[in-house]
């Protein structure tokens, strides 16, 4: 869960009501599947996805994938950085540029925890995600929902408009997140202690449980964001809520002053927690594809600069967040396709190779990603509503 989720879910709920709720559910199930496959890849091979791409693909393709995925990493970091800065601006009324600088300092400190091992960093990230989850649990209890409309939107797919296609693509990118696919395979590759098949399978079962629990919580929070926006803004006729700032200012009069504060705190927590994940993912991609490694603080500094430029130029932060998530969606095939190919290959995976039904589901997910991206390109080219 990162600020990209906030932007896409809130704009979707405000502009289209519950219409895109089905997209959140489908995207969450797809994310669950690809994260399970990513974890299995690391466990079975002892290599991460980027390293396997380098070992099995021709050099020109490897370099092209690396460039594309670095662009995706920059878009990811941009979303996380800008989102946290907007949260600080809303909560403490700090000018956006200074809020951006403060965000940079805090994220550097969070990344510094990695020198003590991954566990302290993992604990901080988990705590911040917990803040987001609790925040939206409170928000959803404050609104009046429409159960019949919610159930209808879960089972009757619709985009509502051309803008709905853009937002749906953003939701997909914000939920499945290509860079996290690479990171998850890297996090599990180091957990192999022995090659005992039974122990590997047992480890994989634990990973499945972890992914299912984590993604169920994330999906519930994402759905709560959209439902809150639909139940608060859409039903009140406030369908032009175009920015996170407008959402923050509108929440307080409708749901009470505490709701706006909770919203801002959750946004800050989402941005700061995901910033470390984005930076580590970028490092995995660079090291795996081109065998080049730079200190995390240098990588973070490089991604801070375009984010500060966006804030300094006065570009709409919310629109920037939505577009960044669309970029993530277009980057998904470059993570999902090789993941599906590798996990279906018995020579690579051994006894943990995908079952036929698993490969079928993964193939369907890949086709859905390609279809949605293609439909967005078509709808934008065709114009109209």
N, C-alpha and C positions, 0 to 999 in steps of 0.2 A: 504494500500500500504506500503510494507516494503522492505528491501534490498533483501529478497527472491524473490520478483517480479522482481527486477532488474536482478538478476542472471539468473533466468529461462527464462525470456522474451528475454534478450539480447543474451544468448546462443542459444535459439531457433531461433531467427531471423538470427543470424550470420551463424549458421550451416545448417539451413533448409529453409531459406528464409521465405516466408509467410505461409508455410505449416501448422503450428500449430495455425494459427489465429482463426480457428474454436474452438479450445480448450479453448481459452480465452473467447470467447463469451458464450459457453456452461457453462464453470465454473462460469462465472459472473451471468448468469441466475440462476444457482443452488445456488450460494451464496445469491442472492436476495431472493429466496424462503425460504431458511433455516433461514436467518436472520429475515424475516417477521414472520416465525413460532416461532422463539426464542423470539421475542418481544411480540408476542401474548401470549406465555406461561407465561411470567412474569406478564403481565397485567391481565390475566384471573385467575391466581392462587395465586398471591402474593408471589410465591416461584420461585427460579431459578432452572435451569435444574439439577445442581448437587444435590440440596436439594431433588428434586423429585426422582432422582435416588436412593438416600439414603433411602427415605421413602417407595419406592415400590419394590426395588430389594433385593435379599438375600445378607447378609453381605459379603460372599466370593466374589461375583461378584462386589459389591461396592468397596471393597478394591483393587481388580484387576483393575477395571476401574480407580480408583484413581492413582495407580502406573503408568499405561499406559499414562494417561493424564498428569501426572507430567513429564514424559519423553518427551511428546509432548511440554509441557511448556518450558522445558529446551532447546529443539531444536528451539523453537520460539525465546527465549531470545538470544540464540547463534547467530541466523541469524541477529537479529536486532543490537546486540552489534558489531559483526564483520563487518557488513555492514557500520555502522557509523564510525568505526575505519578506514576502508579502504577509506571512503570518506575524512576523515581528513588527512590521509596519502597522498592521491592524491592532495588535495588542498594546504596543507601547508608543505608537505614533512616531516612530523613528522614520526619517526620510528613507525611501527605498534603497538608494545607493549606499547609505550608511548601514542599513539593515543587511544589505548584501555583504558588506565588509565584515560585519559581526558574524553572519552566517559562515563566512569563510574561516574565520578564526575558530569558531566552535567545531566545524567539521575537521579542521586540522587536528584539534585536540582529541576528537573522537577517533580519528585514524591513528593517532599516537598510541592508543591503547593496544594496537596490534603487536607492539613490541613485547607485551606481557602474554602473548598468545591470543588465540581466537576467542577463547571463552569470555574474557571481560568485554570484548567488543560485541560478542553475540548477546551478552546479558543486557548491555546498553540498548542495542537495537530492539531486543524483545520487549524491554520496558517501554520504549517509545511507541512501539506498535500497540502495546497494551493500552497506552494513553489514548491512541486514536480509536481503538475498539470501544473502550469505556465511554469516550466522548460521544461517539455516535449511538451507543446504546441509550445514553441519557437523552440525546436529541430525539431519537425515534419515539421515546416514551412521552415526549411533549407534544407530538403532532397527532392529529386525527387522520387515520388512514382509511382507505376504501378497499376492503378485502376483495370484493367482487372484481373491481378493476385490476387489482394486483394479480389475481389468479388468471384473468383474461390475458393480461400482458405477458404472463409467463408461458402461455401455451399457444398464443396466436402471434407469429412473427410479423413484424411490420417495422418499417423505418420511419414512416410518417411524412418525411420530406427529404429533399436532397441534403439539407443540413443534418438530418437524421443519419444518413449514410456516413457523413464525415464524423459525426459523434460516435457512431457504432464502431467505425474503424479505430477511432481514438480509444474507445473502451477496450477493444481487443488488444491494442498495443500496450495499454496501461496495465492489463491483467496478465497476459502471457509473458511479455517482456523478454525479448531475445537475449539480452545480456545476462539475465539471471539463469537462462538455460546453460550458458557456458560456465557460469560461476558454480552452479550446483554440481556439475560433473567434476569440477576441480575440488570442491569441498569433500566429495565422497572418495575421490581417487586415493587420498592419503590414508584412508581408514582400513586399507587392506593390510592385515597382519600375516595371515596364512592363506594358502590357496585351497584350503579345505572347502569342498563344494557345499556341504551342509551349513558351515558357518557363514559362507558368502550368502547363501539363500536366506539364512536367518537375519543377517544384517540387512539384506534387501527388504525383508518383510517389515523390519523396524522403520526403514526409510519410507516405505509406503504409508505406514501409520503416521509418521511425522508430516509427510506431504498432505495427506488427506485432512488431518486435523488443522494444519496451518492454512490450507486453501479453503477449507470450510469456513473458518473464522474470517479470512480475507473476503470471501464471497459474500458472507453475511453483512460485513461492514460496507462493502461496495453497494450492495442492494439497499442497505439502510440509508446511504448517502442519497441515492436516486429517489427513494421513497420519501425521504425528508424534503427534498427539493420539490418533488411533485405535489406533496401534501401541503407544503407551505407556500410556495411561489405560484405554481401552475394553477391550483384551485382558487387562488386569490386574484387571478388574472395578471399576475406579475411575471409575464412570460418573456420579458425582455431583460431578465437578470443575466447580464452578459459577462460579469466579472465576479471574482471572488470577493472583491471589496463591496460590491453591491449586495451580494448574498449576506455578507457579514452585517452590513448596516440594516438590512431588511429583516434579518432574523430577530433582532432585539425587540422591535415594536410588536412583532407577531407572537413570539414565544417567550419573551421576557429577556432582561439584560444579560442573564447568565448564559443564555444560548449562544450569543455572539462570542463571548469569551471562550467558551468551550470549543467553538468552531475554530477560533484562531490558535488556541493551544494545540488542538489536534493537527492543524495544518503545519505548525512549526515542528511538532514531533514527527510527522510523516516525512517532512523534508530532510530533517537532520538524520533520521534513522536510515533513510534510503540513500543518502549521500555517500555513506561509507560503502554500501553495497554496490553502488554504481562505480565508484572508484576501483574497488577490488575486481569487479567484473572486467573493467577496461584493462587492468593489469593482466588478467588471465588471458584475454583475447590477444594482447600484444605479445606476451611471452610465448603463448602457444602457437600463434601463426608465424611470427617472424623471429622467435628466439631472442627477443630484445626486451630488456627489463630496465625500468627507471624507478627511482624511489617514489613511493606513493604520494609524498607531499609535492613532488614536481608534477606528477600527473594531475593532482588536484589543482595545483596552481594554473596549469594550462587550461583546464576546464572552467576555472573561476573567471578568467578574462572575458570570454564571450558572454558569460552570464552578467557580469558587471556592465558590459557594453549594452546589453539589452535594457538593463535597469536605467543606465545613464541616458540612453537614447529616448526613454519615455515610451517604449513600445508597450502595448497592452499585455500585461503579464499573463492574464488568463488565456487570451488568444494564443500567446506563445506556448503555454502549457499544452493546449489542445493540439496545436500543430506538431509539437514535439512528440506527442503520443501517436499521431498518425505516422510520423517518421519511424517510430518503433514498429508499428504494424507492417510497414513496407520492408523492414529489416527482418521480420520473422521468418520468411522462407529460407533465408541464409543460415538460420539456426535449426529450424525444424526439419527441413529436407535432409541434411546430412545426419541429423540425429536419428531419424526414422531409418535411413539406409544402413547406418552402422549397427543399430540395435537389432535389425532384422538379419544381420550377417553372422552366421554361426561361427565362421572362422575368427571373427573379432570377439564375439560375445561368449563363445563356449556354451556351457549349460544354461546361462542366463539369457540366451537369445530370445527374442520376442516370440510368443505364440502367434499363430496365424491371425487369430481374432484381434490381438493387440496391434499387430501391424496394420490390419484392416481399419481399426479405429483411428490409428495415427495417420493413415493415408487419407481418411475422410477429413480429419482435422486440418491436414495440410491443404487439401482441396478447398475447404471452406475459407481458409486464410487467403489463398490465391483468388478465390471468387470474390470475396469482399473487397480486396484491394483493387481488383480489376473493375468491379462495379463502381467503386468510388471514382476511378479514373474516367470511366465512361460517363457517369452522371455529372462530373465536373466539366467534362468536355462538351456534353450536350446542353448544359445550362438548365435553366428553369427551376421549378420547385419540386 
